[in-house]
Amino acid sequence: MLPSVKRFVDYQNLYVVYDDIYYEETDPSYTGPINWQEYEEQIGDKITVVPQSSLYDWQEHDIIRGWYRQQYAKMLLPVYAKTQYNIVCDSDVFFIKPYTAFENDVPILYHDHDYRLGTEYFPFIEKYLLQTPTLKKGTYVGSCSLWDASIINNIWEKCYKLNKKDIIQCVREHIDTSGIDLCFSEFETYGCFAEDSHIIKPKNYEYVINKFVLENIKDTTELLVFSAGMKHYLEWVNEKNSNMR
């Protein structure tokens, strides 16, 4: 993933927010601590590693809620990022073309028209942020997006002003009382607040759910999302190499 960032993303600083909270040593796949210097040598650039433990005063139940915690880490972007605009992405993305972040100097918000409407995320936005989502189709949820740090700051400030709690505390409360498994999305929340100041364009990414997706990539696709891992990609590469022999 990181080499594709280096090749196709125009950035000033490269931050990797690393999960140093979950007890990874207990996982069968654990092979030892990450050598970040090797990654820097691979891409030929400096990586600023941001341990999740340094970002917030986490509680015990945050440790096992890794899916939410990685969202909190994105919402804490202004803590470690120094620029106004930042491309935020998950580790399951792979860039295949230069990433288009602006159009005529206006930031782009990508919208997935084909995905189902994520109404399970709306109650949090409505209850804790008093914002009414406008989407009638599709979603802003994706694995990569350009974020304006000032908008994130505004979300934090509004949340605290309305609830006397920060947004992480409110999400915790919502998780424990709503009874809905997926009831907060950082991308949907950001999109709801950013849509008036961004240009909304059709998604520039494709989810790789099987190797056939790789054989029919659209010209407008700039990155691939391997939400189920890289297995399909490796199968496709091996098959292509076999056919070339």
Buried (B, 14 or more C-beta within 10 A) or exposed (E): BBEBBBEBBEBEEBBBBBBBBBEBEEEEEEEEEEEBEEBBEEBEBEBEBBEBEEBBEBEEEBEEBEEBBBBBBBBBBBEBBEEEBBBBBBEBBBBBBEBBBEEEEEBBBBBBEEBEEBEBBBBBBEBBBEBEBEBEEBBBBBBBBBBBBEBBEEBBEBBBEEBEBBBBBBBBBBBEEBEEEEBBBBBBBBBBBBBEEBEEEEBBBBBBEEBEBBEEEEEEBBBBBBEEEBEBBEEBEEEEEEEEE
